[in-house]
Amino acid sequence: MKRYTAAPRTIALGDIHGCNVALATMVEGLRLQPDDALVVLGDVIDRGPDSRDVIRQLLALRGRCQLFCIQGNHEQMLLDALEGRMAVQEWLIHGGAETLDSYGKGAGMLALEAEHVDFLRTWGDVYETDTHFFVHGNYLATRPFGRQPWRDLRWQSLKWHTPEPHISGKTAVLGHTSNKQGKILNLGHLICLDTYCHGGYWLTALDATTGRVWQANQQGEFRNGELPPIQSASVVRRYP
């Protein structure tokens, strides 16, 4: 009997923010294959209940699929705090306290596992395919990927600047700008997958080729569907 295997997928995964149960549920539901590319859009740590376990899960995924992680502003804050470029207290009030607690209640910076910190340092800013590009936060439409300002890529909210289509013609897939109703933003040329998992809604994954969507939450619920219809950019300005 001839056996057929599914074509490799490019799956983008939105902001996890320490939601370890949602991540485990998502991984189980995706049934990842060795040739699948899983693009993690950053902000895997802070705010949620168990950033330590989230990083451990991602480390384990390197043996199951092609894993590409993009550095978000929360990973940058942790590294900046460790390296003296940011006051530790500044990171703690933006979700770092929950991250340290996941290493032990009341733990300090020395409790962070060296393997985890080294892993975060390897993360890049942009991942590309023939049809899509993936960044954490935002982009400038008229600049090639090699000339994008890292502050925009990691920090700029879509509420501050909603870009036009990129000069490459590729579709942008982003995280960072959370929809507090747990909904996916689809502008056609731009898709945002931050659906506020740590706030009680969903962790969202997208197959960039087919438009198929999967969602999981901290209650262990899992569902799948399709991208919503294309929306107007004005919807972003109404985000709470």
Secondary structure, DSSP 8 states (H G I E B T S, - for coil): ---------EEEE---TT-HHHHHHHHHHHT--TT-EEEE-S--SSSSS-HHHHHHHHHHHTTTSEEEEB--HHHHHHHHHHTTSS-HHHHIIIIIHHHHHHTSTT--GGGS-HHHHHHHHT-BS-EE-SSEEE-SS---TTS-GGG--HHHHHH--TTT------TT--EEEE-SS--TT---EE-SSEEE----GGGTS-EEEEETTT-EEEEE-TT--EEEEE------THHHHT--
